[in-house]
Amino acid sequence: MKRWRMRTCVSAALATAGLLLSGCANPGVGSADDDVTAPVTLKFWHGWSSPGEVKAINDSVARFEKLHPNIHVQATGNVTDATINQALRAGGDSAPDVITSFTTNNVGQYCESGMWADLDPFLHKSGVDKTKVFPKSLLQYTSFEGNQCALPLLADAFGMYYNKDAFREAGIARPPRTMSEFVVDAKKLTVRSGKGSYERVGFMPNFRLYQNSPDRLFSQWGPTYFDKEGHSVLAGQKATTDFYRVAGQLADAQGGYGALEKFRTSFGDESSAQNAFLTGKLAMHLDGEWRGLMLNEAKAGFDWGVAPLPVPDEQADTYGRGYLTGTVTGIGHSSKHQNAAWELVKFLTTDTRQVVDFANAIHNVPSTYAALKSPDLDADPTFKTFIDIAQNKYSQAMPQSTTGGMYITSLQDFSYSAEAGRIPDLHKGLRELDAQIDADTLQSKS
C-alpha cells in the first residue's frame, strides 16, 4: 500500500466559485489500495449541460465501461464548482470520485488545499510521461507548485474571427498580424451611422464585451504576472503599459470609449441569434474555437474566417500565439476508489482515440500531442487555426495562484477603470494593483 504525500492545508477564498476551501483532506484517505479489478461504481461529476455535450460525455463513459466492464460510471452533469467543492469538503460516500471543472484559475486552490488528489503517483505507476503527452502550457494550468492535481480534458484556444465581406469592402487583403496593423484596420472597418452611432465597428476593444476579458488580449504580449517569490510584477513591465496604450489606440481610432460603450450596450446576448459578430456589428472579434460551430449552425449571412490575434510589432515573430484555457479533471481526495477513478481519468485524458472523438463531438481543442496531430481530427480549416494556436510555443495560459482567479478579477476591475479614463496615473495605478494582488495572496495563506 502506497501512501500519497499530503500538502500543507490552507484556507483560501474560491473567488470565482464563491466558496471557502477549509480543512485539509483526510490524511487517512490519501492512500490508493483499492482493487482496480473488483466491481465498483464511480461517481463522475461534470459541468456539461447542453444535449450534444451530454451525449458526447455519455458516449465517452460508454466506451470506457466497454474497456472496463467491472467499473460502472454514474455520470452527473451540469454540476458547478461550488457544488463539487461543497461535496468534497463534506467527504463520505456521497462525494464524487472523479470531477471536472471549467475554471482553470482555481486549480492552484484545488492543489494547495488537498481536495483534489495529486496525480503524479498515478502517472508514474502507469508509466505515463506527462511532458510527452500534454503540451507544456496545458500542464501549467493543471498543476501548482509541483502538485499535478488535475489533467487537461480538452482545451480552449482564442483567436480572431473576421468578416471577409467587410474586409473586401474596406480593401483589406488579409487579417492584421501586428498591433499597428490592428489599429489601422479597425478604423478602416468601422462604419458610422448618420445618427452619430455605428453600423459596424472594426474591433470592439471594450473589456466588458463577451469574451473580451483583458487577460485574453494581454496574453498576446506574453506577460509575466508573478516573480519567483509569488509577488505581482505587472507595474514593472513595459508589456503592461504597451497593452493599455494599444487598447486606448483601438478605442480612439473608432470614436472613443464612450461611443463604443454605448454601442456595446445595444448588442444581443453572446449565445443568441443577436450576437454582435453574427449580426454584422463587429468586423473582427476575439472568441474561442466553439464560435465557428455556432456560426455554421446559425447560417451566418456573410463569409467569415479565423486568424490568430495580432501581436506587438516588436514581437512579430510570435504571431500565431493565443490565450489558452480549458476543462480540467481530477480525483476527489475522499474517494475510496482512487485506482479505479484513475483508470477513468487516464482514459478520458490520454487515450488518443477518445480525446479525438470527444474533441470532434463538442468542437473543442484536443489536449494531447498525439490527438492534436491525429488525421481523424476535424479537418475544418477554421478549426485548424485553433489547433495551431494551441500548439504554438508562445501561447499562454494564466498562472496558478492560491487566490484562484482573484488576481484576474482585480486586473479586470482595474482595466474597466483604465479604459474609462478613471486612472489618471497609469504607473501609480499599476503599482497599487500589484500591492492589492500581493495583499490578497498573503491573506489567502494566513
HELIX and SHEET records of a PDB file:
HELIX    1   1 PRO A   51  LEU A   67  1                                  17    
HELIX    2   2 ASP A   81  ALA A   90  1                                  10    
HELIX    3   3 THR A  104  ASN A  106  5                                   3    
HELIX    4   4 VAL A  107  SER A  113  1                                   7    
HELIX    5   5 ASP A  120  SER A  126  1                                   7    
HELIX    6   6 LYS A  130  VAL A  133  1                                   4    
HELIX    7   7 LYS A  136  GLN A  140  1                                   5    
HELIX    8   8 LYS A  164  ALA A  170  1                                   7    
HELIX    9   9 MET A  179  LEU A  189  1                                  11    
HELIX   10  10 PRO A  214  PHE A  218  1                                   5    
HELIX   11  11 SER A  219  TRP A  221  5                                   3    
HELIX   12  12 LYS A  238  ALA A  253  1                                  16    
HELIX   13  13 TYR A  257  ARG A  264  1                                   8    
HELIX   14  14 TRP A  290  GLU A  297  1                                   8    
HELIX   15  15 ASP A  313  THR A  318  5                                   6    
HELIX   16  16 GLN A  338  THR A  350  1                                  13    
HELIX   17  17 THR A  352  ILE A  362  1                                  11    
HELIX   18  18 TYR A  369  LEU A  372  1                                   4    
HELIX   19  19 PRO A  381  GLN A  391  1                                  11    
HELIX   20  20 MET A  406  GLU A  419  1                                  14    
HELIX   21  21 LEU A  426  SER A  444  1                                  19    
SHEET    1   A 2 ALA A  12  LEU A  14  0                                        
SHEET    2   A 2 LEU A  19  LEU A  21 -1                                        
SHEET    1   B 8 ILE A  71  THR A  76  0                                        
SHEET    2   B 8 VAL A  40  TRP A  45  1                                        
SHEET    3   B 8 VAL A  98  SER A 101  1                                        
SHEET    4   B 8 LEU A 324  ILE A 331 -1                                        
SHEET    5   B 8 LEU A 151  ASN A 163 -1                                        
SHEET    6   B 8 LEU A 282  GLY A 288 -1                                        
SHEET    7   B 8 TYR A 198  PHE A 203  1                                        
SHEET    8   B 8 VAL A 191  ARG A 192 -1                                        
SHEET    1   C 6 ILE A  71  THR A  76  0                                        
SHEET    2   C 6 VAL A  40  TRP A  45  1                                        
SHEET    3   C 6 VAL A  98  SER A 101  1                                        
SHEET    4   C 6 LEU A 324  ILE A 331 -1                                        
SHEET    5   C 6 LEU A 151  ASN A 163 -1                                        
SHEET    6   C 6 TRP A 304  ALA A 307 -1                                        
END                                                                             
